[in-house]
Amino acid sequence: MRLTILVLLNLFTLFLEAQVPFTGFRTGNYSGVNGVFYNPASIVDSRYRWDINLMSTHVAVGNNFASFQLRKLPALLKNDSLSIDSMFLKSKKATLAAMVNTDITGPSVMFHVNARLSMALTTRFRSFVNISDVDKAFAQTISNQISNATYPYQAQSSYNQHLSVNAWAEYGVSGAYILMNQEKHFLKGGLSLKYLAGYGNAYLSLNRIGGTLNENSAGDDYLTGTSGSISGGIGGVNVDQFDQSNAFRFRGKGAGLDFGLMYEYRPDHETLTGHDQNKYRFKVGLALLDVGSIRYKTDTTYSGGYQVNIPAEPQRLQINQYENKEFTEVKSMLQSNAYFSRLTAPASYRVHLPATLQLQVDWNIGHGFYVDLATQLSLHNKNRIKTPFYPNQVTLTPRFEWKSIGCYLPISYSGLTSFNAGFSFKAGPFFIGSGSILTAWLGQSRQADFHIGVRFGNLYKKPRLRINDTKSEPHETLEPGNIKDAPLVVDTDQDGVIDEKDRCPSVPGSVKYEGCPIPDTDGDGLNDEQDQCPTISGSTKYQGCPIPDTDGDGWDDEKDQCPNEKGIEKYNGCPAPDADKDGVDDDHDKCPDVIGFSRYEGCPIPDRDRDGLNDEEDRCPDQPGTVLQKGCPEISVQVQQKLQYAAKNIFFATGSAVLLKKSYTYLDEVVKILKTTPGLRLIIEGHTDSIGVAQQNQALSEDRAESVKAYILTQGIEEGRITAIGFGQTRPIADNRTITGRAKNRRVELKLSY
């Protein structure tokens, strides 16, 4: 037991908390196809016609309890300053957390489809090791007491401590589309659909575990006064058949998606043309990433758990009986031990992706200088102990960036690893960097991360300016005598656009619309520049938009007597009345003056047998009963006597759970009682004397109770009404030292309840 606890503690301290992948480089405008993983909208109207990622890798570790200085790391590794006592147990945190993250982007491609649409095909491998809520006080107690070797000693945790390991691959297809282009205001959206191939999941959970370790006079360790639960499991990887031939097989599968929006403010759109420039003054991006899950088949041999309940002295659990045993032997012994209640693992389970909400604001200051502010909010549910997750983080990244070169200075604050500063660099197709290198070199850092990659793409070129594209052309100065050679310039409608270039030569217009008037697309009398709804016919009163319908009930606000509440035509746009205020309107309420429920069409819950308990609380809704019996009739003395008489006439073959036929007549009487009163439930308790091994007696008592249950089920009684329990030799009613006493202790008890 002491060795097991030490192993768990060392496992907890090995793993560290990772930070946001590809910090620095991911914020830029030249990340190409790699940007799709952080906001799918980024790939449309980008700087590239197409872009290919050959290979990009990000590896990161970090934590909330131990820091290091990169320059002093060689010296630290030569002494004991990296021990559990110096790093893990001296933390001021009440709970400790840690993680390792690897993110590998495989061959991926992004390409331009048309002026409004871009697509990407991606491959990616990711792995996480998460540890959370490790109880530092619990660990400190165990470490100190084990090293001092004093008995008895106690350790108790009030936390649920978790470890999870996950690895999977992703194969994605992404599309991004320009949703709005109003020159100054530009909006695009993107969606990624991902097929998930799960490699494996493993998890361990210690829930409110604690107890006392002591030793007996022979020097053997034992546990007493111990409670809590331990659960764990494996899915995907086959532990028993793990070898080189199947080490990289994917055994789980699932689906996921990423969604993103990106808005750009472009006040200088008139002077910036083509796709080769960053036109925005600032942009705002919002993305919901990693929505989805992977389903694994449970490895039942190594999955499950136990609720531990060892009472205080004199109750004991000897530790040495589990030494030098195989895992399956220990598991079998625990299942037959009354101190351990088995928690069965399901045949399969889902592991959710590390979902996050990402918000980015990027300011283009000018001359290649940008400042980016990004927030990552984890949507992790702590109840999902198998699920990988990222920490919450805010990152400020000043950067100098051009087409072929870029320098990034990410400064971040994580809710777990605190302050970090790093440096990232891009040169042509190559990029490299770290989100914590400066902090680790100049000061103390709780994280270490590194990324590197190679990608290349085809950038848009600056469009050539053709003569016909100029807004105005200087007229040739004509010398006297050459007037006859001058071209005739005609502007019939006198709008400043000559007829040769005027698409509406007889109607005054503007240069912006090639000599035509401002259009009125919806024909409502307001031109498109004044019309707030240029494609929907409206009125001047509402700036060209239709009369609004605020509550969306199909009645416009000028006719709707309840414009802020959804209603119906019968009540002039107001909701149907609800006299009794029970949420069911009077048109559908069968009891309009009595408060009721929608499931009973507005009426109260019925009480069919009129015994004072409504049908939802009454276990015998068609038989009058009492509140104490949960709506069922009292169990009569005669019925109780019949039940006890039947219990005394249940016989088994000697030393086995085989039910003898002479028991059937008496059990049939029990069946009649159950059929006569459908609300009754039967509890079958098996008991033995103390002769023999306690574990075998426990198993025999359970099997005998199950044999009685099996016979009653064959007589047409529902399984949900019968409970079979074995107590072995733990509940004697007579002295086991006498033959008569042991005979009384070998019994089956029958009990009725509602």
N, C-alpha and C positions, 0 to 999 in steps of 0.2 A: 504493500500500500504506500509506504513512504517513497519507494522508488517510482511508483506510478505518478504520485503527486509532483515529484521533482521533474520528471519527464514532461508533464503538462506545463509546468512553469517555464521550463527552458524553451518549449515550443512557442509559448506566448511571447517570449522576449526575442525570438529569432526574427519575427516578421514585423515590418514597419509600414507606416501609412503613406500611400502614394499621393501625388498631386495631379493637376490637370495635364493630360498628355500634350506633347509638342508645344509647350508654353513659349510664347514669343512668335515663332514662325507661323502658328495657326491664325494669328490676328491679321496677317498681311494680305495685300491684294494680289500677290503672286504665288499663293500656295497651290494654285491649280486644282487638280482633282482631289488633293488632300483636304481642301476646304469643305468638301461635301459631308465629311464626318462630323463637322461642328455646326454647320448650318447648310442644309441642302440647297437653299436659295442662292448660295454664293456662286454657283457655277454658271448661271445665266448672266449675260452682259458682262462677262469677265474679260480679262485681258487676253485670253487664249482662244484661238479657233479650236484647238485640241490640246490635250495634255495627258501625259502618261507617267504614272508612278512605277518605277522599277521595284524599289524596296525601301521602306521607311520603318525604323524601329525606335520605340520609346520604352525605356526601362526606368522605373522609379521606386524608391523606398522612402519611408518617412514615419514619424510616430509622434505621440504627445508626451513622451516621458524622458527621452534621452537625446542629447545633442552632441555634435562632434565638430572639430575644426580640422579642415582638410590638411593643413600644413603639419598638424600634430598627430595625424592618424597613425603613421608608422610607429611613433613612440608609444601611443596608446595600446597598440596591438602587442607590444612586447611585455606589458605588465597586466595586472588584474583589474585595471580601471574600467574594463568593459564587462565585468562580472555582473551577475544579477543584483547583488547587494549595492554596487556602486551606481548602476544605471536604472534598473527597473524599480527597486524597492525604495530608493531615495526620492522618487518623484513626489511632488506635492499634490498631484492629482488623486482624487478618490477612486476613479476608475481609469484604466489605461486602455488604449486602443492602438491598433497597428495594421499595416497592409503592405502587400507587394503587388505591383501592377506591371504587366508586360503588354504592349500594344504594337503589333506588327502589321503594317499595311503591305499586302502583297501586290502583284501586278494589277493595276487599275487604270481605266481610261475614261476621259471626259471629252465630249465632242459637241460642236455647235450643229444643231439641226436646221434652224432657220433664225430669222431676226429676233424671234420672241422665245425660242425654246432651245434648251441644252439638255443633254443626257449624260449619264455616267454608269459604268459597270465597274464594280469594286470587289476586292477580296481582302479579308482581314482576319487576323488571329489575335485573341485576347485572353489573358489569364489574370486572375485575382486571388490573393489570399487576404482575407479580412479577419481581424480579431477585434472584438468590442466588449466594453463593460467588464474588463478584467478587474476584479476586486483587489486593490493594492493592499488593503489591511489584511485580507484573507491570506494573500501570498506572503506578506511580511510575517504573519504569525507562524505559518508553516515553515518558512525558511529559518527563522530564529529557533523554533522549538526542535526542528530536526537536527540543526547544528549543535544545539545544547544537549540533545538526547535525554531529556527529563520526562518522566512519566508521572501522572497522566498529562496529556496536553490536548487543548481544544482549539478548533478553528471553525469560524462561522462566517458565511457570506450572505448578504441580503440582496445580491445582484444576480441577474441571469447572464452568465458569461458565455460568449459564443466564439467559435472558430468556424470559418467556411473557406473552402478551396474550390475554385471554378476555372474551367478552361473551355473555350469554344471557338469555332470559326464562323465567319459571316460571308455570305455571297449576296451582294446587293445590286439593285438597279434603281437609279435615281433620275428624276425629271425635275427641271426648274423652268418656270414660265414667268414672263413679264406680265404682271396683272394690271398695272396702270403706268402710263407715261404721259404726264401732263407737263412736260418740259422741266419745270422747277421741282415737281414732285414725282418721284419714281418709286414704284413698289413692285417687288418680285417675291414669288413663293416657290417652295421646293418640297418634294416628298421623296423619301427613300424607303423601299420595301426590301426586307432582308430575309433570306433563308438562313436559319441558324442550325449549325451542326455541332451538337454538344459532345465534347471529349469526355468530360467527367465532372462530378460534383462530390465533395465530401464535407461533412459538417460534424461538429461536436458542440454540445451545449451542457453547461453545468448550472442548474437552476436552484438558487438558494440552498446550496449544499453546505453541510456543516456537521460536526460531531466530535466525539472524544476518542482518542487513541490511547490504549493502556496496554500493560503486559501482565500476564499471570505469573504464578510462582515458578513455572517452568521456563519463564523467559520468552513465551510466545506472545506476539502482538494480537490484540483483538480490538474491535470497534464496539462502542456502546453509545446510546443517546445520539444516534445519527439520523438525519432527515435530509430531504431534498430529492432532486431527480437528476439523472444523467441520461442523455440521449445522444445518438449519433447515427451516421449512416453514410452509405456510399451509393452513388448512382452512376451509370455509364461505364466506368472502368471495371473490368472483371479482375478482381484481385487474385483469385485462385488460378486464373489462366493467363496471367500477365507475363508476356515474353516479347521478344523482338518482333515476332510475326504479327502481333496484334497491338503493339504499344501505341500506334498512332491511328487506330480505328475510332471513328466517331459513332457513338451509340445513342445519343440523344438527338432530338430534332424539335424545331419550333419555328416561329416567325416573329419578326419585329419590324418596327418602322421608326423613322425620324421625320420630323416636320419642322419647317422653318419659314419665317417671313423676314424680309429686309427692306427697310425704307431708306431712301436717299434724298437729301435736300440739295438741289442743283441750281443755285442762283445764277451761275455763269454759263448756263447751257448754250446760250447763243454763240459764245466764243469757242466752245469745245465741241468738236465733231468726231464721229467715228468711235471705234471701240478701244482705241489705243491709249486712252487717257482715263485717269480717275476723275470723274466730273463732279463728284459730290463735295460739298463743304463739310457735311457730317452725315453719318448714316447710323441707323439703329437696327439691330438684328435681334430677333427673338426665335428661339428654337426649343422644341421638345424632343429630346433624344432618348433612344434606347427604351422604347415602349414595346414590350413583348416578353416571351418566356420560352423556356426549353423544357420538354418533358423527358424524364429519365425513368427507366425501369429500376426499381429498388433491388440492390443486392441484399436479399433477406438474411443471408448468413452473417453479414457484418453491419446490419442496420436494426434499429429499434432503441429501446431504452428501458430504464427501470425507475420506479418511484421507490425510494429507500425510506424505510421506517424501522429503525432498530431502537426499541425502548431503552430507557436508562437501566443501569445496574439493578438486578443481577443479569439482565438480558445481554448477551454477547454474540458477536460474530467473529469466529477465529479466522485470522488472516492466512495462517500457514496451510490451510486446506486447499487454497487456490494456487499455491506455489508449484512451479514446474508442470503446469497444465497447459494443454493446447487451448486455443481460443474457444473452439466448439465445446470442449469439456467444461470450461468455466461458465459459458453461456447456459449449458444444460443444468449445471449446479445452481446457478442463480434463479433459473426458472422454477426449480423445485424448492426454493428456500422461501419460507413464509415472510421473511424480512423484505423481500423484493417483489414489487408488483410490476409485472411486465407491461411496457408500453409498446404496443405492436406498431410496426412501420407499415404504411400503405404499400400496395403492390407497385405503384408508380407515383411520381410527384412532379410538380412544376418548379422550376427555378426562374425567377424573374430577372430581367436585365437590369443593369445599374442606372435606372432612369434619372435624368436630370433636366432642369429647366435652365436654359442659357440666355443671358441678356448681354448684348454688346452695344456700346456706343463708341464710334470712331470719328475723330475730329481731324480733318485735313487742314493743318495750319498753313502749309505751303512750302514750295521748294523741296518736296520729297520728305517733309517732316510731318509725322502723324502722332497722335496720342490716342490710345485705345483703352477703354474701361470695360471690363468684362466681369460678369457675376455668374457663378455656377451654384445652383441650388439643388441639392440632392433630394429626390423624392422617395428615398429608401424608407420602407416600413420595417421598424425594428422587430416586429413579430415574425417577419420572414427571415428566419435565422440562416437559411441556406443561400440567400441572395447576396451577390456582390454589390458594392456601393462605393461611390466617390465621396470625399468630404465636401462641405460647403467651402467656397473660396471666392475671393475678390482679387482681381489682377489689374494693375495699371501698367500699360506697356507703351512708353515712348519709343519711336522707331524712325530711322532714316531708311527710305525704301525707294529703289528705282527698279527698272526692268531686269537688270542683270545682277544687282547687288543689293543687299539689305542688312541692316544691323538693328537688333531688337534688345531692349532692356526691360524684361518683365519684373515687376515688383508686386509681390502677392502677399495676401494675408489669408491663411487657412484657419478654420475653426478648430483644427487639430494640430497643425504643425507651426502655427503662428506666422511670424514674418520671414520672408525669403526674397532674395534678389538674384537674378540670373542674367545670362547673356546668350543670345542666339545669333547666328550669322548665315547668310545666304549668298552664294556666289555661283551664278549660272545654274546648272542643274543640281548642284550640291548644297545641302544645308546641314547644319550641326548646331547643337546648343544644349543648354541646361537651364532649368528654372530656379536653381539654387546654388550655382557655382560661386557667385560672388559672396553670398552669405557664408558658405562653407569655407571659403578661402580667407575672408577678412575677419570673420567672427565665428559664432556658433550657429549650427543649423541642425534642425531635426529631420531633415529630408535630404536625400541624394537622388538626383535624376539626370538622365542623359538621353538625348535623341540625335539621330543621324539618318539621312536619307538621300536618295538620288531620284530625281524626276526631271522630265524635260517636256517642252511643249512648243507649239507654233503660235507666237504672239501676233496680234493684229498689227498691221502697219498703218502709219499715218496716211489718210487719204490725200490724193493729189487734188489741188485746186484747179478746176477747169475754168476757162474764161467765161463760159456761159453760166457758171455758178455764182459769179460776182453779183453783188446787189446792184451795182451801178457801174457804168463804163464811161470814162471821160470822152466827151465829144471832140472830134478832130477840129482844130481851129482852121477855119476856112479863110483863105486870102481873097480879097476883092478880085473879081474876074473869074473866080473858080466856083461861084454859087451854083452854076448850072451843073457842076459835078457833085454837089452835096446831095446825100440821100434825103428823101422826103420823109419827115417824121410826122406821124398822124396819131393824135390821141382824141378820138371822137367823144368819149364821155368825160374828158378833162379830169381824170382821176390820178394822173401822174404816171400811169402805166401805158406805154405806147401800144397801139392796136396790134402791132406785130407780136407782142408778148402778152396781150390782154385776152384772158379766156372769156371775159364778158365785156367786149369792146363798147357796147351801147349802154351799159349800166355802170354808174360810178361804183368803184370798189376800193380795194386796198392792195398794196404790194404784198402783204402777208398771204392774201388769198388769190394771188396772181391776177389782180384786177377785178375780181368778183366781190360782191358784198359779203359781209359776215354771214355764214349760213345759219338757217333755223331748221335744224335736222328734224325736230318733232312737230314743226308747223304750228306752234302755239302763240306766235307773235313776238316772242322774245328770241333774239339771236343767241347763238351758242355761247358767246363770251359773257352774256348777262344771265344765261339760263343755268340754274343750279342743277337741273335735271334735263340735259340737252337731248336725250333720246326718248323722254317720256313727256307727252303733252300735259301741260299744266296751266297755271294762271299767274298773272302778274302779282297778285296778292301773296303768293307763295314762291316768288322768284323763279317762276317757270316750272315748279313742281306741282304734282296733284295735291288736292286737299289731303292733309295727313290723316292717318288712322292710328292714333297713338297706341291704343290697346290691341290693335291687330285683330279686331273681331269682324271686320268686313263692313263696318259702318264708319264713314268718315266723320271727323270731329265736329263738323258743322251740323250733322244730323244726329250724332250720338249724344244721348242725355247723360251717359256715364262714360266720358271719353277716356278715362284712365283705368277703367275696369272692363274686361272682356264680357260681352253680353250677347243677347240674341234679338232677332227682329221683333218677337212677340212683346218684348219689354223695351223697345226703342233703344237698343244697344246696351241696356243694363242687364246685369245677371238676373237669373230667376231668383225670386225670394226664398229665404230659408228661415221659416218662422221659428223653429226650435233650435236654430244655430248648431245643428249637428253635422254640417258639411254636406248634407244631401238636400238639394233644392226641392221646393214643394212640388214641382212637376214630376219628380221621381220618388218622392217620399211617401210611403204607404202609411206612415204614422207622423204626419206633418206637425202635430202639436206635442210630440214626445221625443226627447233626445234619444237617438239611436245610432246605428252604424250602417255604413254603405253596404257591407256584406249581407245585411238583413233588410236592404231596401229602405233604410231610414228608421227601422223599428229597433227596440231594445233586444238584447240577447234573450231568446226564449227559455222558458223553464217548463218543459213538457210534462214532467211528473209532479210539478208544483210543490217541490219539497224545500224551496227557499234557495237552492243553488242553481244558477243558470247552466244551460246545457254545455257551455264551454268549460266550466269548472267541475261539472257533475260526471263522475266516472260511470254512473248508472243512470243515464238521462231518462230512461223509461221506467224506472222503479223508484218510488219515493224512499228517501233515506235520511241520514243525518249529516250534519256538517262534519262531525268527528270522523265519520266513515266516508267523507268526500262525496256525499250524495248517494251512497249505497246503503242498503239495509244492514242492521246489526247482524253479526255472525252469531247464530244461536248456539246455546250450550250443547244441544243435540248434535249439531254439525261438528262442533269441536270434538265431542266424544267419538263420533264416527271416524274423524280424522286420526285421533290418537290410537284408536283401535286398529285402524289400517296400518299405521306406522309400526305397531308392535308385531305385525304379521307380515313383514317384508323379510324375505330370506334370500341368501346368496350361497353359491357353492363355496366350500371352505377355502379361505385364502385368496378368493378371486372376486371379481365384480359381476359374475354371471348371475342374473336374477332367476330364481327358481319359479317354476310355473305355479306353485301353490300360493305365490304372492299375488297372482293376477286377480283372483276373486276380490281381494280386499282393495287393490288399487282401482278396480272397476267402480267401487263405491265412491272413491275420490273423484273419479272422472264424472260420475253422475252429479256430484256436488258442484263441480266446475261448470258443467253444462247447464245446470239449473240456474246458476247465478253468473251470467257472462262477465260481470265486473270483477269477480274474484281472481286473485293471483295466488300462485302456490310457490312456496320456497321449500326446497328439498335440501336438507343438511345431512352430510355423511360424517360419521365419527368412528374412531377405532380405539382399541386399548393401547397400552404403551409397549406391548411386546414387539420386538423387532426394531428396525432402523426408522427413525422419525420421518425421513424423506420418503421412504417406501410407504409408510402408513398414511402420509399426506396424499400421495398419489392414489392409494387404494380408496381412501374416503372420497376423493373427487370422482374416481371412476364409478363407484357404487351410486353416488348421487346422480351421475350422468345416465347410468343404466335405468334407474327409476324414471328419470325424465324421458328417456327414449321410449319406454313402454307407454307412458301417458300420451306422448305425441302421436303414437300409432293409433290412439283411440279418438283422434280428431280434435285435440286441444291445440290452440295456437301456441307456437313456440315463445312468443313474446310474453305469455302469461306465466311462464315457468322459469324459475331460477334455480340452478343446481350449484351447491357450494360444498367443498370439502374442508373439514377442519382437522383431519388427522387425529392425533392423540392430545390436542391442545385444550379440549374442553371436556374433561371427564366428569361424570355425575356420581361415580362410586369409586371405591378404593381399588386401584389396579394391582394391589398385592394379593388380592383374593380372586379365586376363580369366578365367584358370583359377581364381584365388582367388575371384573373385566368383561363378563358377559353383558352386563348392563351398559358398559361403555361402548361396546360394539353395537351401534344402533343407527337407524335413519330416523330423523325427525321431520315431520311435515307441519308447515305453518301457513296459514291463510292471511291474506291482506288485500286491501284494495289499492 
